[in-house]
Amino acid sequence: MTHSTAIATTGLSRSFGRLDALDDVTLAIEPGESVALVGPNGAGKSTLIKLCLGLMKPSAGTVAVLGVDPTSRQFAHAKRRIGFLPEQVQFHGALSGRQTLRFYAALKGVGGWGADKSSVDDLLVRVDLSEAGDRAVSTYSKGMRQRLGLAQALIGAPRLLLLDEPMSGLDPDARANFFRILDEEKARGAAIVLSSHILTELEARTDRVAILARGKLKAFGSVSKLRADLGLGSQIRVRAVPGQMQALSEYFAGKYSSDTFVNGVASLECSRGEKIDLLKQLVNGPVDLENIEIVEPSLENIFAAYTAKGGPA
């Protein structure tokens, strides 16, 4: 696999009449990295994906996918190296899971009804559908259809995976397997764009986050970078040994922005610059402690800050 940028946009815009669905978006996604694409409904996420797939043309700006303009004739070859899972996955109910994968392999030009049986079998095993491979898709649950959709996206060892709400209908075990598969694809060098509203599961599993709101790219970077850019502080939750909470309350009274004590736990708010000093005080202070927990601002907190009206430009 080459190391050319998987997706590169410059000033990318798409308008529908007076509506700017996407407005002046510039970003680059590299091979081997996983990017979470998040934003409120109507933020422009689906429009960006459609532009990357060549399903519509930009109103302004440029987009290159695997080094090729998606609206050009040359993109036909590049499309074979892209795996796409739409938000609403639909399959023919009369076909089995195995037949479905062979059919999509044929559409992608990497086999078809006569595709190598082992490659189809391997995909079914990866998404935990091997025992249901010969059953009609009409008998599949929503989660099983979603896993079949992921297997379809993995056909042909794609260099780029575009996954729109891929965790819809997946139970905890299936979600864990889903992220194992993404780790394997990243290790292989594939770039992954993951659009989802399940922010809690994305935080520790993506390299960077692209936040869209009202068609504009509000932020793009690692979670730690976005926290720093916003200047969000930390919360230190402290539990003292029995009988020591009053002493802890008195020791920290007025020193930090919160001295709330609930159910025997003190929650102290501090800025990034204060955190190390506060931890030193806790460890070396006169109060015997039972536990210290550091709670950093979550991706949900970051998302809210960037997408709220009047939030960061």
C-alpha positions in Angstrom: 0.0 0.0 0.0 1.3 3.5 -0.8 1.3 6.2 1.7 -0.7 8.8 -0.3 -3.3 10.7 1.7 -6.5 8.8 1.9 -8.8 11.9 1.9 -7.7 15.5 1.2 -10.1 18.4 1.0 -9.5 22.1 0.4 -12.2 24.6 0.9 -14.8 21.9 0.2 -18.3 23.3 0.0 -21.7 22.0 -1.1 -24.8 24.1 -1.4 -28.4 23.2 -2.0 -30.0 26.5 -3.0 -29.5 28.8 -0.1 -28.5 26.0 2.2 -24.8 25.5 2.8 -24.7 21.8 3.7 -20.9 21.9 3.7 -18.9 25.2 4.0 -15.2 25.6 3.3 -14.0 22.3 4.9 -10.3 21.6 4.7 -8.8 18.4 6.2 -6.5 15.5 5.5 -6.8 11.9 6.6 -3.8 9.6 6.4 -3.4 5.9 5.8 -3.5 3.9 9.0 -5.4 6.4 11.1 -9.0 6.3 12.4 -11.0 9.5 12.4 -14.3 10.0 14.1 -16.7 12.2 12.1 -19.2 13.7 14.5 -21.8 16.4 14.5 -25.5 17.1 15.2 -28.1 16.0 12.6 -27.8 18.1 9.6 -24.2 19.1 10.3 -22.9 17.9 6.9 -21.5 14.5 7.7 -23.5 12.6 5.1 -22.8 15.3 2.5 -19.0 14.9 3.1 -19.2 11.2 2.8 -21.2 11.5 -0.5 -18.7 13.9 -1.9 -15.9 11.5 -1.0 -17.8 8.7 -2.8 -18.4 10.8 -5.9 -22.2 10.7 -5.4 -22.4 14.5 -5.8 -20.1 17.3 -7.0 -18.7 20.1 -4.9 -20.1 23.6 -5.2 -16.6 24.9 -4.5 -13.3 23.6 -3.4 -11.6 20.3 -4.1 -11.7 16.7 -2.7 -9.2 13.9 -3.5 -9.8 10.3 -2.3 -6.8 7.9 -2.6 -5.2 10.7 -4.7 -8.1 10.8 -7.2 -10.9 13.3 -7.9 -14.1 11.3 -7.1 -16.0 12.9 -10.0 -13.3 11.8 -12.6 -13.3 8.7 -14.7 -10.2 7.5 -13.0 -12.1 7.1 -9.8 -13.7 3.9 -11.0 -10.6 2.0 -10.2 -10.0 3.8 -6.9 -13.6 2.9 -5.8 -12.6 -0.8 -5.7 -10.2 0.1 -2.8 -13.0 1.8 -0.8 -15.3 0.0 1.7 -18.5 1.8 2.5 -21.2 0.9 5.1 -24.2 3.2 4.8 -26.3 4.3 7.7 -29.3 2.3 6.5 -27.9 -1.0 5.2 -30.3 -2.9 2.9 -29.8 -6.4 1.5 -32.0 -8.8 -0.6 -33.8 -10.9 1.9 -33.9 -14.0 -0.3 -30.1 -14.3 -0.6 -28.0 -15.9 2.1 -25.3 -14.0 3.8 -22.7 -16.0 1.8 -24.5 -15.2 -1.5 -24.7 -11.6 -0.5 -21.0 -11.3 0.0 -20.3 -13.0 -3.3 -22.7 -10.7 -5.1 -21.0 -7.6 -3.7 -17.6 -9.0 -4.5 -18.8 -9.3 -8.1 -20.0 -5.7 -8.1 -16.6 -4.6 -6.7 -14.8 -6.6 -9.4 -13.0 -8.9 -7.0 -14.9 -12.2 -7.7 -18.6 -12.6 -7.3 -20.7 -15.8 -7.4 -17.5 -17.7 -8.2 -15.4 -15.8 -5.6 -12.8 -17.7 -3.6 -14.9 -19.5 -1.0 -12.3 -19.1 1.7 -12.2 -15.3 1.4 -16.0 -15.2 1.9 -15.8 -17.7 4.7 -13.1 -15.6 6.3 -15.3 -12.5 6.2 -18.2 -14.4 7.8 -15.9 -15.6 10.6 -14.5 -12.2 11.2 -18.0 -10.7 11.8 -19.2 -13.8 13.7 -21.7 -14.9 11.1 -20.2 -18.2 10.0 -23.0 -20.3 11.5 -25.6 -18.1 9.8 -23.8 -17.8 6.4 -26.2 -20.0 4.5 -29.4 -18.6 6.1 -31.6 -16.2 4.2 -30.8 -12.6 5.1 -34.6 -12.1 5.8 -34.1 -14.2 8.9 -31.3 -12.0 10.3 -31.7 -9.7 13.2 -30.8 -6.0 12.8 -27.4 -6.6 14.5 -26.7 -9.5 12.1 -27.5 -7.4 9.1 -25.2 -4.7 10.4 -22.4 -7.2 10.8 -23.0 -8.5 7.3 -22.8 -4.9 6.1 -19.4 -4.5 7.8 -18.3 -7.8 6.0 -19.4 -6.3 2.7 -17.4 -3.1 3.4 -14.3 -5.3 4.1 -14.4 -7.0 0.7 -11.2 -6.5 -1.3 -9.0 -5.3 1.6 -9.9 -1.6 1.1 -7.5 1.2 1.6 -10.2 3.4 2.9 -13.3 2.5 5.1 -16.2 4.9 5.2 -18.5 3.7 8.0 -21.8 5.6 8.7 -23.4 4.7 12.1 -21.8 1.2 11.9 -22.6 0.3 15.5 -26.4 0.6 15.1 -28.1 -2.5 16.5 -24.8 -4.1 17.8 -24.8 -5.7 21.2 -21.7 -5.1 23.5 -19.9 -8.3 22.3 -20.5 -7.3 18.7 -19.3 -3.8 19.3 -16.1 -5.1 20.9 -15.5 -7.4 17.9 -16.2 -4.4 15.6 -13.4 -2.4 17.2 -11.1 -5.4 17.1 -11.7 -5.5 13.3 -11.0 -1.8 13.0 -7.7 -2.2 14.9 -6.7 -5.0 12.4 -7.6 -2.8 9.4 -5.6 0.1 10.8 -2.6 -2.2 11.4 -2.9 -3.2 7.8 -2.7 0.5 6.8 -6.3 1.3 6.0 -7.7 4.7 6.8 -11.0 4.6 8.6 -13.6 7.3 8.8 -16.3 6.5 11.4 -19.4 8.6 11.6 -21.4 7.9 14.8 -23.4 9.5 17.6 -22.1 7.0 20.1 -19.4 9.4 21.4 -18.5 7.5 24.5 -17.2 4.5 22.5 -15.3 6.6 20.0 -13.2 8.6 22.5 -10.5 5.9 23.2 -10.7 4.2 19.8 -10.0 6.9 17.3 -6.8 8.8 16.6 -8.5 12.1 15.7 -12.0 13.7 15.8 -13.5 15.9 13.1 -16.4 17.9 14.5 -18.9 19.4 12.1 -21.6 21.9 12.9 -23.9 23.8 10.6 -21.7 22.7 7.6 -18.4 24.0 9.1 -15.5 22.0 10.4 -15.4 23.3 14.0 -12.4 21.2 15.2 -10.1 18.5 14.0 -7.5 16.8 16.1 -6.9 14.3 18.9 -9.2 14.3 21.9 -6.3 15.6 24.1 -5.6 18.4 21.7 -9.2 19.5 21.5 -9.4 19.5 25.3 -6.3 21.7 25.4 -7.6 24.0 22.7 -10.8 24.6 24.7 -8.9 25.0 28.0 -11.2 22.5 29.7 -10.2 21.6 33.2 -10.2 18.3 35.1 -12.3 17.0 38.0 -10.5 15.2 40.8 -12.8 13.0 42.9 -11.5 12.2 46.3 -12.7 9.8 49.0 -11.2 10.0 52.5 -11.0 7.2 55.0 -14.1 7.1 57.3 -14.3 10.0 59.6 -11.9 12.2 57.6 -14.2 13.8 55.0 -14.9 16.8 57.3 -11.2 17.4 57.6 -10.8 17.1 53.8 -13.6 19.6 53.4 -11.9 22.1 55.7 -8.5 21.6 54.1 -9.7 22.5 50.6 -12.4 25.0 51.5 -12.2 27.9 49.1 -9.1 26.7 47.3 -10.8 25.3 44.1 -13.8 26.1 42.1 -15.9 23.3 43.7 -15.8 21.9 47.2 -18.9 19.8 46.8 -19.1 16.7 48.9 -21.7 14.1 47.9 -22.1 10.6 49.3 -18.6 10.7 50.9 -16.8 11.9 47.7 -15.3 15.3 47.2 -15.3 16.6 43.6 -12.7 19.3 43.0 -12.6 21.2 39.7 -9.3 22.4 38.6 -7.6 23.9 35.5 -5.0 21.9 33.5 -2.2 24.0 35.2 -3.5 23.3 38.7 -4.0 19.5 38.3 -0.5 18.3 39.3 -0.2 20.7 42.2 -3.6 19.5 43.5 -2.6 15.9 43.2 0.6 16.6 45.2 -1.5 18.3 47.9 -3.8 15.4 48.1 -1.0 12.8 48.4 1.1 14.8 50.8 -1.7 16.5 52.8 -2.8 15.8 56.4 -5.9 13.8 55.4 -5.8 10.0 55.0 -7.3 9.2 51.6 -9.0 6.1 50.4 -9.2 6.8 46.7 -8.4 9.4 44.0 -10.0 9.5 40.6 -9.1 11.8 37.8 -12.0 12.6 35.4 -11.0 14.4 32.2 -13.5 16.2 30.0 -15.1 13.6 27.8 -15.6 13.7 24.0 -19.3 14.5 24.8 -18.2 17.6 26.8 -15.9 18.6 23.9 -18.6 18.0 21.3 -21.1 20.1 23.3 -18.6 23.0 23.6 -17.9 23.1 19.9 -21.5 22.6 18.6 -23.4 24.9 21.1 -24.7 28.1 19.6 -22.1 30.7 20.3 -19.4 28.1 20.8 -15.9 28.2 19.4 -15.8 29.4 15.8 
